[in-house]
Amino acid sequence: LKFTGKVVKLFEAKKITDKLTKREFAVKESTGQYPQTALFETMNDKCKLLDNIKEGDDVEIAFNLRGREYNSKFYNTINAWSIKKNSTTTTYKNDEVVDAKVVSSTDDLPF
């Protein structure tokens, strides 16, 4: 499964046990009428995926859903296993956004 959005919060890594380290981060969906914010987690060596990510970055996340039962209650976890930073090319000129599209034309007229 994949999720695309903007990182709104990065949490510090937490050492749960000697063999388990967990790091969580929240991402707000960038599309849809009612954008959702989801909390993802990375485990152990996958925590390094967040080293080059900062709050405000647009990312695409590949993840697995995990579910479990404990004391007759059910819990879900969204476990991220790939995080790609989306790069957009936007040019700014005097605080205005300039469209970066190049239009080719075979018309020689200047107007």
Summary of the structure (lengths in Angstrom):
residues: 111
radius of gyration: 20.1
end to end distance: 48.5
largest distance: 76.1
contacts: 231
relative contact order: 0.21
helix: 6%
strand: 56%
